[in-house]
Amino acid sequence: MKAFLGKRSLSLLLLSLMLLVQGTAEAQSIISYKWSQLPKPQQFPEVYTEVEGVLTFRGSSERSAPAFGTTEMKQFKPVIAWNKATKKSSWGGGAGWTGQPAIVKWSPEVLKTMNVKAKFLKKPGFTEVIYASLDGNVYFLDLQTGEETRSPIKIGNPIKGSVSVDARGYPLLYVGEGIPEKGTIGFSLFSLTNQKRLYYMSGKDPYAKRTWGAFDSSALFNREEDTLVVGGENGLFFNIKLNTAFNPAQKSIKVSPVVSKYRYQIAGNSYQGIENSVAVYRNLAFFADNGGSLQAMDLEKNVPLWTLPASDDTDASIVIEQEEGVPYLYTGTEVDKQGIGGYSFLRKINGLTGKVVWTRKYPCFSLLGEHPVNGGLLATPALGKKEIGHMVIFTLARHGTFKGGLMVAVDKKSGKELWKLPMKNYSWSSPVDVYSEAGKAYIVQADSVGNVSIVSAIDGKVRGTANVGANVESSPAVFGDYAVVASRGGKIFGLKLQ
């Protein structure tokens, strides 16, 4: 561990002490904040969507549901059922971080309004995969076969983040752009009746404190309030009243957005970029930024509830779980601002007060420079349920060795380590928790050399592995016994969990 000592030891010690002290100290105040115009007060419903599928990054407003349905496995091994080659851009093809697909089982009424190929309009139980690629296209595929269900939407710019489908099951799609390959950059809303763009928001915004305009964050739709919230890498938090008009009889959908933008500044933090996907519990929205400050926003009063001081870059999305009416947050940091070596800090935080319940730290490496590859927590944690309801599972990159990683299960209440799985190859891909009907829990975990493994979630033992041939930075989504994930090698894969 000599790489973590020497001339960086003092700064790392101070950072460690600062984060540990937060467990007893109150959250800090924000220096300044301002809305471009005040949005109307709102709450999110307790159930994000009633549509079958995974409609946004990690499937819910709490970012805790990356799989839909149950998965019955006998061999505990993923098998490649199909693959789809993408095109290429300056960033290659396939998908990067976070790169999770949406998987939607459309209602018959909505399916009739869309330009899906005729054979799929008649297919019983038709379920569609919607995957945004680094090649600048959004692909539409049949879950079971990988066959294209309609033509791709050409965005032009590489897409690194994850798409979102309207939580009402309306034919409305959010797509954020990752790289300004064609000069412009922002996010769009598309009609899925005819795949035409309905709305475009530029990320190059003079209201923002930062000029980088990418949107890796995956939006949340409030199905009761007809609103959308999303964070931008320009440091703005968007709360948008959509004013949606969907007419199934006429096969049309329109939006007339009213946009409210929130900007902020926090003491000791000059990094405002929001790359993680905003998580919401009722009226409280939570996000972190490139400086590592965490923030709670009250969507009813439109004021920040609390903030935490800067730590290190936090791109993994915050995961929320309610305990006795209190939302608790699970989150962690990268090793980025600390240099080539430092600690990834994993924390549980009271979402009402900002008080840190527990902290764990793990040493990790990071590659800096023109093409950085950070270590620490880039994978969004898996919130345990059923037989692992007492666990939260984190996957860390560049731990132990520069190429290595670590999966660790932590007790939700105490923060005690329950098991750990050293990984020969690091991962930015998020662990996906899947369950049998009887409640047995397993983790689907991809890594940087293309391994997709099934891990027993109760004890951390690898049960079976398939290899897709190239680094998987993206996060899988699971529907029943199908997992869908893309690699940096230019392909999208459908994996049968057997």
C-alpha positions as CSV (number, residue, x, y, z in Angstrom):
1,M,0.0,0.0,0.0
2,K,3.0,2.3,-0.3
3,A,1.4,4.0,-3.3
4,F,-1.1,5.6,-0.9
5,L,1.4,7.1,1.4
6,G,4.3,9.6,1.0
7,K,3.5,13.1,0.1
8,R,-0.2,12.5,-0.2
9,S,-0.6,11.0,3.2
10,L,-1.5,14.3,5.0
11,S,-4.2,15.3,2.5
12,L,-5.7,11.8,2.6
13,L,-5.7,11.9,6.4
14,L,-7.4,15.2,6.4
15,L,-10.1,14.0,3.9
16,S,-10.6,10.9,6.0
17,L,-11.0,12.9,9.2
18,M,-13.4,15.3,7.5
19,L,-15.7,12.6,6.3
20,L,-15.6,10.7,9.6
21,V,-16.4,13.9,11.5
22,Q,-19.5,14.4,9.4
23,G,-21.0,11.4,11.3
24,T,-21.6,13.7,14.3
25,A,-21.7,17.1,12.7
26,E,-24.6,18.9,11.1
27,A,-24.6,19.3,7.3
28,Q,-23.2,22.5,6.0
29,S,-25.2,25.4,4.4
30,I,-25.0,26.2,0.8
31,I,-23.3,29.5,-0.1
32,S,-25.8,30.6,-2.8
33,Y,-28.5,29.2,-4.9
34,K,-31.0,30.6,-7.5
35,W,-33.8,29.3,-9.7
36,S,-34.3,30.8,-13.1
37,Q,-38.0,30.7,-12.2
38,L,-39.7,28.8,-9.4
39,P,-41.3,25.5,-10.3
40,K,-44.6,24.5,-8.8
41,P,-44.3,22.4,-5.6
42,Q,-44.4,18.6,-6.2
43,Q,-44.1,15.2,-4.7
44,F,-43.1,12.0,-6.5
45,P,-45.4,9.0,-6.1
46,E,-44.2,6.2,-3.8
47,V,-44.4,3.8,-6.7
48,Y,-42.4,5.2,-9.6
49,T,-44.2,3.4,-12.4
50,E,-46.9,0.8,-12.9
51,V,-45.5,-0.2,-16.3
52,E,-43.7,-3.5,-16.5
53,G,-40.0,-3.0,-17.1
54,V,-37.0,-0.9,-16.3
55,L,-37.9,2.6,-17.6
56,T,-35.0,4.7,-16.2
57,F,-31.5,4.2,-14.9
58,R,-31.8,1.6,-12.0
59,G,-35.6,1.4,-12.6
60,S,-37.1,3.7,-10.0
61,S,-36.9,7.2,-8.5
62,E,-34.9,5.7,-5.6
63,R,-32.5,4.2,-8.2
64,S,-32.9,0.8,-6.5
65,A,-34.7,-1.4,-9.1
66,P,-32.4,-2.4,-12.0
67,A,-34.3,-5.7,-12.5
68,F,-38.0,-6.4,-13.2
69,G,-39.7,-9.7,-12.2
70,T,-38.1,-12.8,-10.9
71,T,-35.3,-14.9,-12.4
72,E,-35.3,-18.7,-12.0
73,M,-31.8,-20.1,-12.6
74,K,-30.7,-23.7,-12.4
75,Q,-27.2,-23.5,-13.9
76,F,-26.4,-20.0,-12.6
77,K,-24.7,-19.0,-15.8
78,P,-25.5,-16.3,-18.3
79,V,-25.7,-17.5,-21.9
80,I,-25.4,-15.2,-24.9
81,A,-28.8,-15.5,-26.6
82,W,-28.2,-12.7,-29.2
83,N,-26.0,-9.8,-30.1
84,K,-26.4,-6.7,-32.1
85,A,-23.5,-4.8,-33.7
86,T,-23.7,-1.0,-33.5
87,K,-22.0,1.6,-35.7
88,K,-19.1,3.7,-34.6
89,S,-18.3,7.3,-33.6
90,S,-15.1,9.0,-32.4
91,W,-15.9,7.2,-29.1
92,G,-16.4,3.8,-30.8
93,G,-19.7,1.9,-30.6
94,G,-21.6,-0.2,-28.1
95,A,-22.1,1.6,-24.8
96,G,-20.0,3.3,-22.1
97,W,-20.7,4.4,-18.6
98,T,-23.6,4.4,-17.5
99,G,-25.1,3.0,-20.6
100,Q,-28.1,1.1,-19.2
101,P,-30.9,0.2,-21.6
102,A,-34.6,0.8,-20.9
103,I,-36.8,-2.4,-21.2
104,V,-40.5,-1.8,-21.6
105,K,-43.5,-4.1,-22.0
106,W,-45.8,-1.7,-23.7
107,S,-49.5,-1.7,-23.0
108,P,-51.6,-2.8,-26.0
109,E,-53.2,0.7,-26.2
110,V,-49.8,2.4,-26.4
111,L,-48.2,-0.2,-28.7
112,K,-50.9,0.6,-31.3
113,T,-49.8,4.2,-31.5
114,M,-46.1,3.5,-32.3
115,N,-44.2,2.9,-35.5
116,V,-43.1,-0.6,-34.4
117,K,-42.8,-3.2,-37.2
118,A,-46.0,-5.0,-37.9
119,K,-44.7,-8.4,-36.7
120,F,-44.0,-7.0,-33.3
121,L,-47.4,-5.3,-33.0
122,K,-48.9,-8.8,-33.1
123,K,-46.3,-10.5,-30.9
124,P,-47.8,-11.7,-27.6
125,G,-46.1,-10.1,-24.6
126,F,-43.9,-7.9,-26.8
127,T,-41.1,-6.3,-24.8
128,E,-38.8,-3.7,-26.3
129,V,-35.2,-2.8,-25.4
130,I,-34.3,0.8,-26.0
131,Y,-30.5,1.3,-26.0
132,A,-28.5,4.5,-26.6
133,S,-25.1,4.0,-28.0
134,L,-21.7,5.7,-28.1
135,D,-22.2,5.6,-31.9
136,G,-24.8,8.4,-31.6
137,N,-27.8,6.2,-32.3
138,V,-30.7,4.9,-30.1
139,Y,-31.6,1.3,-31.0
140,F,-34.9,-0.5,-30.6
141,L,-34.7,-4.3,-30.2
142,D,-36.9,-7.2,-29.3
143,L,-35.9,-8.5,-25.9
144,Q,-36.1,-12.2,-26.8
145,T,-34.3,-12.1,-30.2
146,G,-32.4,-8.8,-30.5
147,E,-34.1,-8.1,-33.8
148,E,-34.6,-4.4,-34.6
149,T,-38.2,-3.5,-33.9
150,R,-37.9,-0.1,-35.7
151,S,-35.3,2.1,-37.2
152,P,-32.8,3.7,-34.8
153,I,-33.1,7.4,-33.9
154,K,-29.9,9.2,-35.1
155,I,-28.7,11.6,-32.4
156,G,-25.3,12.3,-34.0
157,N,-23.4,12.9,-30.7
158,P,-22.1,9.9,-28.7
159,I,-24.4,9.0,-25.8
160,K,-22.7,7.8,-22.6
161,G,-25.7,7.9,-20.2
162,S,-29.0,6.0,-20.0
163,V,-32.3,6.8,-21.7
164,S,-35.6,7.2,-19.8
165,V,-39.1,6.3,-20.9
166,D,-42.1,8.3,-19.5
167,A,-43.2,6.6,-16.2
168,R,-46.8,6.6,-17.4
169,G,-45.9,4.3,-20.2
170,Y,-46.5,7.1,-22.7
171,P,-44.5,7.0,-25.9
172,L,-42.1,9.7,-24.8
173,L,-38.3,9.2,-24.6
174,Y,-35.6,11.2,-22.9
175,V,-32.0,11.0,-24.4
176,G,-29.0,12.9,-23.0
177,E,-25.9,13.5,-25.1
178,G,-22.4,12.8,-23.8
179,I,-19.9,14.3,-26.3
180,P,-20.3,17.4,-28.6
181,E,-19.0,15.6,-31.6
182,K,-21.1,17.7,-33.9
183,G,-20.6,21.0,-32.0
184,T,-23.9,21.1,-30.1
185,I,-24.8,19.1,-26.9
186,G,-27.8,18.8,-24.7
187,F,-30.8,16.5,-24.1
188,S,-33.9,15.7,-26.2
189,L,-37.4,14.4,-25.8
190,F,-38.6,12.2,-28.6
191,S,-42.0,11.0,-29.6
192,L,-42.1,7.2,-29.9
193,T,-45.1,7.3,-32.2
194,N,-43.0,8.6,-35.1
195,Q,-39.5,9.0,-33.5
196,K,-39.5,12.8,-34.1
197,R,-37.8,15.2,-31.7
198,L,-40.4,17.1,-29.6
199,Y,-38.0,19.2,-27.5
200,Y,-34.3,20.0,-27.2
201,M,-32.4,21.6,-24.3
202,S,-28.9,22.9,-25.0
203,G,-26.4,22.2,-22.3
204,K,-24.4,25.2,-23.3
205,D,-26.3,27.6,-21.1
206,P,-25.2,31.1,-20.0
207,Y,-27.2,30.6,-16.8
208,A,-24.9,27.8,-15.8
209,K,-21.6,28.2,-13.9
210,R,-19.9,25.6,-16.0
211,T,-19.6,25.5,-19.8
212,W,-19.5,21.7,-20.3
213,G,-23.0,20.8,-21.5
214,A,-23.2,17.0,-21.4
215,F,-26.1,15.0,-19.9
216,D,-24.9,11.6,-18.6
217,S,-27.7,11.8,-15.9
218,S,-30.9,9.7,-16.6
219,A,-34.1,11.7,-16.2
220,L,-37.0,10.9,-13.8
221,F,-40.6,11.4,-14.9
222,N,-43.2,12.2,-12.3
223,R,-46.3,10.4,-13.6
224,E,-48.6,12.3,-11.3
225,E,-47.3,15.8,-11.8
226,D,-46.4,15.5,-15.5
227,T,-42.9,16.8,-14.7
228,L,-39.3,15.7,-15.4
229,V,-36.2,16.2,-13.3
230,V,-32.6,15.8,-14.4
231,G,-29.1,17.0,-13.5
232,G,-26.6,18.4,-16.1
233,E,-22.8,18.4,-16.2
234,N,-23.2,22.2,-16.6
235,G,-24.1,22.1,-12.9
236,L,-27.8,22.9,-13.3
237,F,-30.7,20.9,-11.8
238,F,-33.7,21.0,-14.1
239,N,-37.3,20.8,-13.0
240,I,-39.6,20.8,-16.1
241,K,-43.3,20.9,-16.3
242,L,-44.0,19.0,-19.5
243,N,-47.6,19.8,-20.3
244,T,-48.0,16.5,-22.1
245,A,-50.8,15.9,-24.5
246,F,-51.1,12.2,-25.6
247,N,-53.9,11.2,-27.9
248,P,-53.8,7.5,-28.6
249,A,-56.6,7.7,-31.1
250,Q,-54.7,10.1,-33.2
251,K,-51.3,8.4,-32.5
252,S,-49.9,11.7,-31.4
253,I,-48.0,13.1,-28.4
254,K,-46.9,16.6,-27.8
255,V,-45.1,18.5,-25.0
256,S,-45.0,22.2,-24.1
257,P,-42.2,22.4,-21.5
258,V,-41.9,25.1,-18.9
259,V,-38.3,24.9,-17.7
260,S,-37.0,25.9,-14.2
261,K,-33.3,25.8,-13.7
262,Y,-31.5,25.7,-10.3
263,R,-27.8,26.6,-9.8
264,Y,-25.8,26.6,-6.7
265,Q,-22.4,27.1,-5.1
266,I,-21.0,25.3,-2.1
267,A,-18.1,26.3,0.2
268,G,-14.8,24.7,-0.8
269,N,-16.3,23.2,-4.0
270,S,-15.7,24.7,-7.4
271,Y,-17.0,21.7,-9.3
272,Q,-20.7,21.9,-10.1
273,G,-21.1,19.1,-12.7
274,I,-23.8,16.5,-12.0
275,E,-23.1,13.2,-13.7
276,N,-25.0,10.9,-11.4
277,S,-28.7,10.4,-11.9
278,V,-30.9,12.4,-9.5
279,A,-32.6,10.2,-6.9
280,V,-36.0,11.2,-5.4
281,Y,-38.0,10.2,-2.4
282,R,-41.4,11.9,-2.3
283,N,-40.6,15.6,-2.2
284,L,-36.9,15.2,-1.7
285,A,-34.4,15.1,-4.6
286,F,-30.8,14.0,-3.9
287,F,-27.7,14.4,-6.1
288,A,-23.9,14.8,-5.9
289,D,-21.4,16.6,-8.1
290,N,-17.9,16.4,-9.5
291,G,-16.5,17.9,-6.3
292,G,-18.2,15.3,-4.1
293,S,-20.8,17.6,-2.4
294,L,-24.1,15.9,-1.7
295,Q,-27.3,18.0,-1.8
296,A,-30.9,17.5,-0.8
297,M,-33.5,19.6,-2.6
298,D,-37.0,20.0,-1.2
299,L,-39.3,20.0,-4.3
300,E,-42.3,21.3,-2.3
301,K,-40.5,24.4,-1.0
302,N,-38.0,24.6,-3.8
303,V,-35.1,25.2,-1.4
304,P,-32.0,23.1,-0.6
305,L,-32.7,21.1,2.6
306,W,-29.0,20.4,3.3
307,T,-25.6,20.0,1.7
308,L,-22.5,18.1,2.6
309,P,-18.9,19.5,2.1
310,A,-16.8,18.5,-0.9
311,S,-15.0,15.1,-0.7
312,D,-14.1,13.6,-4.0
313,D,-15.8,13.2,-7.4
314,T,-19.2,11.4,-6.9
315,D,-20.6,10.0,-10.2
316,A,-22.3,6.9,-8.9
317,S,-26.0,7.5,-8.4
318,I,-27.3,7.8,-4.8
319,V,-29.6,4.9,-3.8
320,I,-32.5,5.5,-1.3
321,E,-34.2,3.2,1.1
322,Q,-37.0,4.3,3.5
323,E,-36.7,3.1,7.1
324,E,-39.6,4.0,9.4
325,G,-40.5,7.1,7.3
326,V,-36.9,8.3,7.0
327,P,-35.1,8.1,3.6
328,Y,-31.5,6.8,4.0
329,L,-29.0,7.3,1.3
330,Y,-26.2,4.9,0.2
331,T,-23.4,6.6,-1.7
332,G,-19.7,6.6,-2.3
333,T,-16.8,8.5,-3.9
334,E,-14.2,8.0,-6.6
335,V,-10.5,8.5,-6.3
336,D,-10.1,11.5,-8.6
337,K,-9.2,14.8,-6.9
338,Q,-7.0,12.8,-4.5
339,G,-4.6,11.9,-7.2
340,I,-3.3,8.5,-8.4
341,G,-4.0,6.9,-5.0
342,G,-6.5,7.6,-2.3
343,Y,-9.7,6.2,-0.6
344,S,-13.2,5.5,-1.8
345,F,-15.5,6.5,1.0
346,L,-18.8,4.6,1.3
347,R,-21.5,6.2,3.4
348,K,-25.0,5.8,4.7
349,I,-26.6,9.2,5.3
350,N,-29.9,10.3,6.9
351,G,-31.7,12.0,4.0
352,L,-33.7,14.3,6.3
353,T,-30.7,15.8,8.1
354,G,-27.6,15.0,6.1
355,K,-26.1,13.3,9.1
356,V,-23.7,10.5,8.2
357,V,-24.8,7.2,9.9
358,W,-21.6,5.3,9.0
359,T,-18.6,5.5,6.8
360,R,-16.3,2.8,5.3
361,K,-13.1,3.6,3.3
362,Y,-11.2,1.4,0.8
363,P,-7.9,2.3,-0.9
364,C,-8.1,2.6,-4.7
365,F,-5.9,3.7,-7.5
366,S,-6.7,6.1,-10.3
367,L,-5.2,6.9,-13.8
368,L,-5.1,10.6,-14.4
369,G,-4.1,12.7,-17.4
370,E,-5.6,13.3,-20.8
371,H,-7.5,10.0,-20.7
372,P,-8.3,9.3,-17.0
373,V,-9.7,6.1,-15.8
374,N,-10.8,6.6,-12.2
375,G,-10.9,4.1,-9.4
376,G,-13.2,3.9,-6.4
377,L,-17.0,3.8,-6.7
378,L,-18.4,4.5,-10.2
379,A,-20.9,1.6,-10.0
380,T,-24.2,2.5,-8.4
381,P,-24.8,0.3,-5.3
382,A,-27.3,-2.6,-5.3
383,L,-29.9,-2.3,-2.5
384,G,-30.5,-5.7,-1.0
385,K,-34.1,-7.1,-0.7
386,K,-35.7,-10.4,0.4
387,E,-33.0,-12.7,1.7
388,I,-30.3,-9.9,1.5
389,G,-32.6,-7.2,2.8
390,H,-30.0,-6.3,5.4
391,M,-27.3,-5.7,2.9
392,V,-26.1,-3.1,0.4
393,I,-23.6,-4.2,-2.2
394,F,-20.9,-1.9,-3.6
395,T,-18.5,-2.6,-6.5
396,L,-15.2,-0.7,-6.4
397,A,-12.7,-0.2,-9.2
398,R,-8.9,-0.3,-9.1
399,H,-8.7,-1.8,-5.6
400,G,-5.9,-4.1,-4.5
401,T,-4.1,-3.8,-7.8
402,F,-4.3,-1.2,-10.5
403,K,-6.4,-3.6,-12.7
404,G,-8.3,-5.2,-9.9
405,G,-11.5,-4.5,-8.1
406,L,-13.7,-5.4,-5.1
407,M,-17.3,-6.3,-4.5
408,V,-18.3,-5.8,-0.9
409,A,-21.5,-6.4,1.0
410,V,-22.1,-4.1,3.9
411,D,-24.7,-4.4,6.7
412,K,-27.2,-1.6,6.3
413,K,-27.6,-0.8,10.0
414,S,-24.1,-1.1,11.3
415,G,-21.9,-0.5,8.3
416,K,-20.1,-3.8,9.1
417,E,-18.5,-5.7,6.2
418,L,-20.4,-9.0,5.7
419,W,-18.4,-10.4,2.8
420,K,-16.1,-9.3,0.1
421,L,-15.2,-10.6,-3.3
422,P,-11.7,-9.6,-4.7
423,M,-12.0,-9.1,-8.5
424,K,-9.0,-9.7,-10.9
425,N,-10.5,-7.1,-13.2
426,Y,-12.1,-3.8,-12.1
427,S,-15.6,-2.7,-12.9
428,W,-17.5,0.6,-13.5
429,S,-20.6,-1.5,-14.3
430,S,-23.2,-1.5,-11.6
431,P,-24.2,-4.7,-9.8
432,V,-27.7,-5.8,-10.6
433,D,-29.6,-7.7,-7.9
434,V,-32.0,-10.4,-9.1
435,Y,-34.3,-12.7,-7.2
436,S,-36.0,-16.1,-7.5
437,E,-39.7,-16.4,-6.7
438,A,-38.6,-18.0,-3.4
439,G,-36.5,-14.9,-2.6
440,K,-33.0,-16.2,-3.3
441,A,-30.7,-13.4,-4.3
442,Y,-28.0,-13.2,-6.9
443,I,-25.9,-10.4,-8.4
444,V,-25.2,-9.9,-12.1
445,Q,-21.8,-8.2,-12.4
446,A,-19.9,-7.2,-15.5
447,D,-16.2,-6.2,-15.6
448,S,-13.5,-4.5,-17.6
449,V,-12.5,-7.6,-19.6
450,G,-16.0,-8.6,-20.6
451,N,-16.9,-11.1,-17.9
452,V,-20.5,-11.2,-16.9
453,S,-20.8,-13.2,-13.7
454,I,-23.6,-14.5,-11.5
455,V,-22.7,-14.1,-7.8
456,S,-24.5,-15.6,-4.9
457,A,-25.6,-12.4,-3.0
458,I,-25.8,-14.1,0.4
459,D,-22.1,-15.1,0.5
460,G,-20.3,-13.4,-2.4
461,K,-19.4,-16.7,-4.3
462,V,-19.2,-16.6,-8.1
463,R,-21.6,-19.3,-9.5
464,G,-21.0,-18.8,-13.3
465,T,-19.5,-16.5,-15.9
466,A,-19.9,-15.7,-19.6
467,N,-17.6,-13.4,-21.6
468,V,-18.7,-10.9,-24.2
469,G,-15.3,-10.1,-25.6
470,A,-14.7,-6.5,-24.5
471,N,-14.8,-4.1,-21.5
472,V,-18.3,-3.6,-20.1
473,E,-18.6,-0.1,-18.6
474,S,-22.3,0.0,-19.0
475,S,-24.8,-1.3,-16.5
476,P,-27.2,-4.2,-17.3
477,A,-30.9,-4.1,-17.0
478,V,-32.8,-7.3,-16.3
479,F,-36.3,-8.3,-17.3
480,G,-37.3,-11.8,-16.1
481,D,-34.5,-14.1,-17.1
482,Y,-33.0,-11.8,-19.8
483,A,-30.1,-9.4,-19.0
484,V,-29.2,-6.8,-21.6
485,V,-25.9,-5.0,-21.7
486,A,-23.5,-3.5,-24.2
487,S,-19.7,-3.6,-24.4
488,R,-17.1,-1.1,-25.5
489,G,-16.5,-3.6,-28.3
490,G,-19.4,-2.3,-30.3
491,K,-22.1,-4.8,-29.5
492,I,-25.3,-5.1,-27.5
493,F,-25.9,-8.4,-25.9
494,G,-29.0,-10.3,-24.7
495,L,-28.0,-12.8,-22.1
496,K,-30.3,-15.6,-20.9
497,L,-29.9,-16.2,-17.2
498,Q,-30.1,-20.0,-16.9
